[in-house]
Amino acid sequence: MAHITVKVTSKNQLTLPKRVMGQLDYPSHFKLGVVKGALWLLPARLVSLELQAKTAGIPPDVLRLAQRLVAEGKGSQDHPAEGAKAEEAGG
């Protein structure tokens, strides 16, 4: 891969060359990260909550609730019912 130099504007914006965007299939969004002082841009596609719920086969309201609980730090791998099942099995 050839390296390309791009200019950063006074508003901290970059313009990605058309040929680069074409090689990435013109993503509408990017995930951005800084790793060891290097900027990483990864192509990302946004998917609506409704489509995510439909794909998973659950009601959108249930997915919204789950996302809210995880964001609040209330989502947990240690579900009480799972602990009870393990005790019943002798574990």
N, CA, C and O atoms as a GROMACS GRO file, in nm:
protein
  364
    1MET      N    1   0.084  -0.117   0.000
    1MET     CA    2   0.000   0.000   0.000
    1MET      C    3   0.089   0.124   0.000
    1MET      O    4   0.180   0.136   0.082
    2ALA      N    5   0.062   0.213  -0.090
    2ALA     CA    6   0.136   0.339  -0.097
    2ALA      C    7   0.082   0.435   0.009
    2ALA      O    8  -0.038   0.441   0.033
    3HIS      N    9   0.172   0.508   0.069
    3HIS     CA   10   0.131   0.606   0.169
    3HIS      C   11   0.098   0.738   0.099
    3HIS      O   12   0.167   0.778   0.005
    4ILE      N   13  -0.007   0.803   0.145
    4ILE     CA   14  -0.051   0.929   0.088
    4ILE      C   15  -0.052   1.033   0.199
    4ILE      O   16  -0.095   1.005   0.310
    5THR      N   17  -0.003   1.152   0.169
    5THR     CA   18  -0.006   1.260   0.266
    5THR      C   19  -0.130   1.345   0.238
    5THR      O   20  -0.154   1.387   0.125
    6VAL      N   21  -0.208   1.370   0.343
    6VAL     CA   22  -0.326   1.455   0.330
    6VAL      C   23  -0.311   1.572   0.427
    6VAL      O   24  -0.244   1.561   0.530
    7LYS      N   25  -0.373   1.683   0.392
    7LYS     CA   26  -0.364   1.804   0.472
    7LYS      C   27  -0.474   1.805   0.578
    7LYS      O   28  -0.585   1.760   0.554
    8VAL      N   29  -0.441   1.858   0.695
    8VAL     CA   30  -0.539   1.879   0.801
    8VAL      C   31  -0.579   2.026   0.796
    8VAL      O   32  -0.492   2.113   0.800
    9THR      N   33  -0.709   2.054   0.787
    9THR     CA   34  -0.754   2.193   0.780
    9THR      C   35  -0.750   2.258   0.918
    9THR      O   36  -0.722   2.192   1.018
   10SER      N   37  -0.777   2.386   0.922
   10SER     CA   38  -0.779   2.459   1.049
   10SER      C   39  -0.889   2.408   1.141
   10SER      O   40  -0.886   2.434   1.262
   11LYS      N   41  -0.988   2.337   1.085
   11LYS     CA   42  -1.097   2.278   1.165
   11LYS      C   43  -1.071   2.131   1.194
   11LYS      O   44  -1.163   2.057   1.230
   12ASN      N   45  -0.945   2.087   1.179
   12ASN     CA   46  -0.904   1.948   1.205
   12ASN      C   47  -0.976   1.848   1.116
   12ASN      O   48  -1.006   1.737   1.160
   13GLN      N   49  -1.002   1.884   0.993
   13GLN     CA   50  -1.069   1.794   0.900
   13GLN      C   51  -0.969   1.740   0.798
   13GLN      O   52  -0.875   1.809   0.758
   14LEU      N   53  -0.991   1.614   0.758
   14LEU     CA   54  -0.911   1.551   0.654
   14LEU      C   55  -1.001   1.525   0.534
   14LEU      O   56  -1.120   1.496   0.550
   15THR      N   57  -0.944   1.535   0.415
   15THR     CA   58  -1.016   1.494   0.294
   15THR      C   59  -0.948   1.368   0.244
   15THR      O   60  -0.829   1.368   0.213
   16LEU      N   61  -1.025   1.260   0.237
   16LEU     CA   62  -0.970   1.134   0.188
   16LEU      C   63  -0.983   1.132   0.036
   16LEU      O   64  -1.090   1.160  -0.017
   17PRO      N   65  -0.874   1.098  -0.034
   17PRO     CA   66  -0.880   1.095  -0.180
   17PRO      C   67  -0.985   0.996  -0.230
   17PRO      O   68  -1.011   0.893  -0.168
   18LYS      N   69  -1.044   1.031  -0.343
   18LYS     CA   70  -1.149   0.950  -0.403
   18LYS      C   71  -1.102   0.807  -0.430
   18LYS      O   72  -1.178   0.712  -0.412
   19ARG      N   73  -0.978   0.792  -0.474
   19ARG     CA   74  -0.930   0.656  -0.505
   19ARG      C   75  -0.919   0.571  -0.379
   19ARG      O   76  -0.939   0.450  -0.384
   20VAL      N   77  -0.887   0.634  -0.266
   20VAL     CA   78  -0.882   0.560  -0.139
   20VAL      C   79  -1.024   0.520  -0.099
   20VAL      O   80  -1.048   0.405  -0.062
   21MET      N   81  -1.117   0.614  -0.108
   21MET     CA   82  -1.255   0.583  -0.072
   21MET      C   83  -1.311   0.474  -0.163
   21MET      O   84  -1.386   0.387  -0.117
   22GLY      N   85  -1.275   0.478  -0.290
   22GLY     CA   86  -1.320   0.375  -0.384
   22GLY      C   87  -1.268   0.237  -0.348
   22GLY      O   88  -1.339   0.138  -0.362
   23GLN      N   89  -1.143   0.230  -0.300
   23GLN     CA   90  -1.085   0.102  -0.260
   23GLN      C   91  -1.156   0.048  -0.136
   23GLN      O   92  -1.154  -0.073  -0.111
   24LEU      N   93  -1.218   0.136  -0.058
   24LEU     CA   94  -1.288   0.095   0.064
   24LEU      C   95  -1.438   0.079   0.040
   24LEU      O   96  -1.514   0.055   0.134
   25ASP      N   97  -1.482   0.092  -0.084
   25ASP     CA   98  -1.624   0.080  -0.121
   25ASP      C   99  -1.708   0.194  -0.062
   25ASP      O  100  -1.823   0.172  -0.024
   26TYR      N  101  -1.651   0.312  -0.054
   26TYR     CA  102  -1.718   0.434  -0.014
   26TYR      C  103  -1.799   0.422   0.116
   26TYR      O  104  -1.921   0.438   0.115
   27PRO      N  105  -1.732   0.393   0.228
   27PRO     CA  106  -1.806   0.383   0.355
   27PRO      C  107  -1.862   0.519   0.395
   27PRO      O  108  -1.805   0.624   0.363
   28SER      N  109  -1.974   0.517   0.465
   28SER     CA  110  -2.036   0.642   0.510
   28SER      C  111  -1.979   0.689   0.643
   28SER      O  112  -1.990   0.807   0.676
   29HIS      N  113  -1.917   0.599   0.718
   29HIS     CA  114  -1.861   0.632   0.849
   29HIS      C  115  -1.732   0.553   0.871
   29HIS      O  116  -1.707   0.452   0.805
   30PHE      N  117  -1.652   0.601   0.965
   30PHE     CA  118  -1.531   0.533   1.004
   30PHE      C  119  -1.526   0.520   1.155
   30PHE      O  120  -1.574   0.608   1.227
   31LYS      N  121  -1.469   0.411   1.203
   31LYS     CA  122  -1.432   0.400   1.344
   31LYS      C  123  -1.291   0.456   1.353
   31LYS      O  124  -1.207   0.429   1.267
   32LEU      N  125  -1.265   0.535   1.456
   32LEU     CA  126  -1.138   0.603   1.467
   32LEU      C  127  -1.071   0.564   1.597
   32LEU      O  128  -1.137   0.552   1.700
   33GLY      N  129  -0.941   0.545   1.593
   33GLY     CA  130  -0.867   0.514   1.714
   33GLY      C  131  -0.724   0.561   1.701
   33GLY      O  132  -0.673   0.581   1.591
   34VAL      N  133  -0.658   0.579   1.815
   34VAL     CA  134  -0.517   0.613   1.818
   34VAL      C  135  -0.447   0.499   1.890
   34VAL      O  136  -0.478   0.469   2.005
   35VAL      N  137  -0.352   0.437   1.822
   35VAL     CA  138  -0.278   0.325   1.878
   35VAL      C  139  -0.129   0.357   1.866
   35VAL      O  140  -0.075   0.373   1.757
   36LYS      N  141  -0.063   0.365   1.982
   36LYS     CA  142   0.081   0.393   1.986
   36LYS      C  143   0.117   0.513   1.899
   36LYS      O  144   0.215   0.509   1.824
   37GLY      N  145   0.038   0.620   1.910
   37GLY     CA  146   0.067   0.743   1.838
   37GLY      C  147   0.028   0.743   1.691
   37GLY      O  148   0.059   0.838   1.620
   38ALA      N  149  -0.039   0.638   1.644
   38ALA     CA  150  -0.081   0.629   1.504
   38ALA      C  151  -0.234   0.636   1.496
   38ALA      O  152  -0.304   0.574   1.576
   39LEU      N  153  -0.283   0.710   1.400
   39LEU     CA  154  -0.427   0.722   1.377
   39LEU      C  155  -0.474   0.604   1.292
   39LEU      O  156  -0.417   0.576   1.187
   40TRP      N  157  -0.578   0.537   1.337
   40TRP     CA  158  -0.638   0.426   1.263
   40TRP      C  159  -0.779   0.466   1.223
   40TRP      O  160  -0.857   0.510   1.307
   41LEU      N  161  -0.812   0.450   1.097
   41LEU     CA  162  -0.948   0.470   1.047
   41LEU      C  163  -0.994   0.336   0.990
   41LEU      O  164  -0.931   0.280   0.901
   42LEU      N  165  -1.104   0.287   1.042
   42LEU     CA  166  -1.159   0.160   0.995
   42LEU      C  167  -1.297   0.186   0.936
   42LEU      O  168  -1.381   0.247   1.002
   43PRO      N  169  -1.324   0.141   0.814
   43PRO     CA  170  -1.455   0.161   0.755
   43PRO      C  171  -1.565   0.102   0.845
   43PRO      O  172  -1.549  -0.007   0.900
   44ALA      N  173  -1.673   0.175   0.860
   44ALA     CA  174  -1.784   0.130   0.944
   44ALA      C  175  -1.915   0.159   0.873
   44ALA      O  176  -1.928   0.258   0.801
   45ARG      N  177  -2.009   0.074   0.895
   45ARG     CA  178  -2.143   0.094   0.840
   45ARG      C  179  -2.238   0.107   0.958
   45ARG      O  180  -2.230   0.030   1.054
   46LEU      N  181  -2.327   0.204   0.952
   46LEU     CA  182  -2.425   0.220   1.057
   46LEU      C  183  -2.549   0.139   1.021
   46LEU      O  184  -2.597   0.143   0.908
   47VAL      N  185  -2.600   0.068   1.119
   47VAL     CA  186  -2.719  -0.013   1.100
   47VAL      C  187  -2.823   0.034   1.201
   47VAL      O  188  -2.791   0.052   1.318
   48SER      N  189  -2.944   0.055   1.156
   48SER     CA  190  -3.048   0.104   1.246
   48SER      C  191  -3.079   0.002   1.354
   48SER      O  192  -3.061  -0.119   1.336
   49LEU      N  193  -3.125   0.051   1.466
   49LEU     CA  194  -3.164  -0.036   1.576
   49LEU      C  195  -3.275  -0.131   1.532
   49LEU      O  196  -3.276  -0.248   1.570
   50GLU      N  197  -3.367  -0.082   1.451
   50GLU     CA  198  -3.477  -0.166   1.404
   50GLU      C  199  -3.424  -0.283   1.321
   50GLU      O  200  -3.473  -0.395   1.334
   51LEU      N  201  -3.325  -0.257   1.235
   51LEU     CA  202  -3.269  -0.365   1.154
   51LEU      C  203  -3.191  -0.463   1.240
   51LEU      O  204  -3.198  -0.584   1.218
   52GLN      N  205  -3.117  -0.413   1.340
   52GLN     CA  206  -3.046  -0.501   1.432
   52GLN      C  207  -3.144  -0.593   1.504
   52GLN      O  208  -3.121  -0.713   1.516
   53ALA      N  209  -3.254  -0.536   1.553
   53ALA     CA  210  -3.354  -0.613   1.626
   53ALA      C  211  -3.418  -0.718   1.534
   53ALA      O  212  -3.436  -0.833   1.574
   54LYS      N  213  -3.452  -0.677   1.412
   54LYS     CA  214  -3.514  -0.770   1.318
   54LYS      C  215  -3.420  -0.886   1.287
   54LYS      O  216  -3.462  -1.002   1.283
   55THR      N  217  -3.292  -0.854   1.265
   55THR     CA  218  -3.192  -0.957   1.236
   55THR      C  219  -3.177  -1.054   1.353
   55THR      O  220  -3.160  -1.174   1.333
   56ALA      N  221  -3.183  -1.001   1.476
   56ALA     CA  222  -3.169  -1.084   1.594
   56ALA      C  223  -3.299  -1.153   1.632
   56ALA      O  224  -3.300  -1.243   1.717
   57GLY      N  225  -3.410  -1.111   1.570
   57GLY     CA  226  -3.540  -1.173   1.599
   57GLY      C  227  -3.597  -1.132   1.734
   57GLY      O  228  -3.667  -1.210   1.798
   58ILE      N  229  -3.568  -1.008   1.778
   58ILE     CA  230  -3.623  -0.959   1.904
   58ILE      C  231  -3.692  -0.825   1.882
   58ILE      O  232  -3.660  -0.755   1.786
   59PRO      N  233  -3.785  -0.788   1.969
   59PRO     CA  234  -3.853  -0.659   1.954
   59PRO      C  235  -3.755  -0.543   1.975
   59PRO      O  236  -3.667  -0.553   2.061
   60PRO      N  237  -3.769  -0.435   1.899
   60PRO     CA  238  -3.680  -0.320   1.914
   60PRO      C  239  -3.675  -0.264   2.057
   60PRO      O  240  -3.570  -0.220   2.102
   61ASP      N  241  -3.788  -0.267   2.128
   61ASP     CA  242  -3.790  -0.214   2.265
   61ASP      C  243  -3.700  -0.296   2.357
   61ASP      O  244  -3.638  -0.241   2.448
   62VAL      N  245  -3.693  -0.426   2.335
   62VAL     CA  246  -3.607  -0.512   2.416
   62VAL      C  247  -3.461  -0.479   2.389
   62VAL      O  248  -3.380  -0.474   2.482
   63LEU      N  249  -3.426  -0.457   2.263
   63LEU     CA  250  -3.289  -0.420   2.228
   63LEU      C  251  -3.252  -0.284   2.288
   63LEU      O  252  -3.142  -0.267   2.339
   64ARG      N  253  -3.345  -0.187   2.282
   64ARG     CA  254  -3.319  -0.056   2.343
   64ARG      C  255  -3.292  -0.070   2.493
   64ARG      O  256  -3.198  -0.009   2.545
   65LEU      N  257  -3.372  -0.151   2.561
   65LEU     CA  258  -3.353  -0.173   2.704
   65LEU      C  259  -3.218  -0.238   2.731
   65LEU      O  260  -3.146  -0.196   2.823
   66ALA      N  261  -3.183  -0.337   2.654
   66ALA     CA  262  -3.055  -0.406   2.673
   66ALA      C  263  -2.938  -0.309   2.652
   66ALA      O  264  -2.843  -0.309   2.730
   67GLN      N  265  -2.946  -0.226   2.548
   67GLN     CA  266  -2.839  -0.129   2.523
   67GLN      C  267  -2.829  -0.029   2.638
   67GLN      O  268  -2.719   0.008   2.678
   68ARG      N  269  -2.943   0.014   2.691
   68ARG     CA  270  -2.942   0.110   2.802
   68ARG      C  271  -2.880   0.047   2.926
   68ARG      O  272  -2.800   0.111   2.994
   69LEU      N  273  -2.916  -0.077   2.956
   69LEU     CA  274  -2.861  -0.145   3.074
   69LEU      C  275  -2.710  -0.164   3.062
   69LEU      O  276  -2.637  -0.147   3.159
   70VAL      N  277  -2.663  -0.198   2.944
   70VAL     CA  278  -2.519  -0.214   2.923
   70VAL      C  279  -2.450  -0.079   2.939
   70VAL      O  280  -2.344  -0.071   3.002
   71ALA      N  281  -2.507   0.026   2.881
   71ALA     CA  282  -2.447   0.159   2.892
   71ALA      C  283  -2.441   0.207   3.036
   71ALA      O  284  -2.348   0.279   3.074
   72GLU      N  285  -2.538   0.169   3.117
   72GLU     CA  286  -2.542   0.206   3.258
   72GLU      C  287  -2.456   0.114   3.345
   72GLU      O  288  -2.446   0.134   3.466
   73GLY      N  289  -2.395   0.014   3.283
   73GLY     CA  290  -2.311  -0.078   3.358
   73GLY      C  291  -2.390  -0.180   3.436
   73GLY      O  292  -2.337  -0.244   3.527
   74LYS      N  293  -2.517  -0.197   3.401
   74LYS     CA  294  -2.602  -0.292   3.472
   74LYS      C  295  -2.609  -0.427   3.402
   74LYS      O  296  -2.665  -0.522   3.456
   75GLY      N  297  -2.553  -0.436   3.282
   75GLY     CA  298  -2.550  -0.564   3.213
   75GLY      C  299  -2.445  -0.651   3.279
   75GLY      O  300  -2.336  -0.603   3.310
   76SER      N  301  -2.474  -0.778   3.300
   76SER     CA  302  -2.380  -0.864   3.370
   76SER      C  303  -2.382  -1.003   3.312
   76SER      O  304  -2.486  -1.053   3.269
   77GLN      N  305  -2.266  -1.064   3.312
   77GLN     CA  306  -2.254  -1.202   3.268
   77GLN      C  307  -2.305  -1.297   3.376
   77GLN      O  308  -2.346  -1.409   3.347
   78ASP      N  309  -2.301  -1.252   3.501
   78ASP     CA  310  -2.340  -1.338   3.613
   78ASP      C  311  -2.490  -1.323   3.640
   78ASP      O  312  -2.531  -1.247   3.727
   79HIS      N  313  -2.568  -1.395   3.566
   79HIS     CA  314  -2.714  -1.391   3.581
   79HIS      C  315  -2.752  -1.485   3.694
   79HIS      O  316  -2.706  -1.599   3.697
   80PRO      N  317  -2.837  -1.440   3.789
   80PRO     CA  318  -2.874  -1.524   3.904
   80PRO      C  319  -2.926  -1.662   3.865
   80PRO      O  320  -2.896  -1.761   3.931
   81ALA      N  321  -3.004  -1.668   3.758
   81ALA     CA  322  -3.062  -1.797   3.717
   81ALA      C  323  -2.953  -1.894   3.673
   81ALA      O  324  -2.966  -2.015   3.694
   82GLU      N  325  -2.846  -1.843   3.613
   82GLU     CA  326  -2.737  -1.930   3.568
   82GLU      C  327  -2.664  -1.989   3.688
   82GLU      O  328  -2.623  -2.105   3.684
   83GLY      N  329  -2.647  -1.911   3.795
   83GLY     CA  330  -2.583  -1.961   3.916
   83GLY      C  331  -2.665  -2.071   3.980
   83GLY      O  332  -2.609  -2.170   4.028
   84ALA      N  333  -2.796  -2.055   3.980
   84ALA     CA  334  -2.884  -2.156   4.040
   84ALA      C  335  -2.877  -2.286   3.960
   84ALA      O  336  -2.878  -2.395   4.018
   85LYS      N  337  -2.870  -2.276   3.829
   85LYS     CA  338  -2.860  -2.395   3.744
   85LYS      C  339  -2.730  -2.471   3.773
   85LYS      O  340  -2.729  -2.594   3.777
   86ALA      N  341  -2.621  -2.398   3.792
   86ALA     CA  342  -2.493  -2.461   3.819
   86ALA      C  343  -2.495  -2.532   3.952
   86ALA      O  344  -2.439  -2.641   3.964
   87GLU      N  345  -2.560  -2.474   4.056
   87GLU     CA  346  -2.570  -2.537   4.186
   87GLU      C  347  -2.652  -2.664   4.179
   87GLU      O  348  -2.618  -2.764   4.241
   88GLU      N  349  -2.762  -2.660   4.102
   88GLU     CA  350  -2.849  -2.778   4.088
   88GLU      C  351  -2.772  -2.893   4.021
   88GLU      O  352  -2.794  -3.010   4.052
   89ALA      N  353  -2.682  -2.857   3.928
   89ALA     CA  354  -2.607  -2.959   3.856
   89ALA      C  355  -2.489  -3.010   3.937
   89ALA      O  356  -2.416  -3.099   3.893
   90GLY      N  357  -2.472  -2.955   4.056
   90GLY     CA  358  -2.364  -3.000   4.142
   90GLY      C  359  -2.235  -2.924   4.119
   90GLY      O  360  -2.127  -2.969   4.160
   91GLY      N  361  -2.246  -2.807   4.052
   91GLY     CA  362  -2.125  -2.732   4.019
   91GLY      C  363  -2.110  -2.622   4.109
   91GLY      O  364  -2.014  -2.546   4.098
   0.00000   0.00000   0.00000
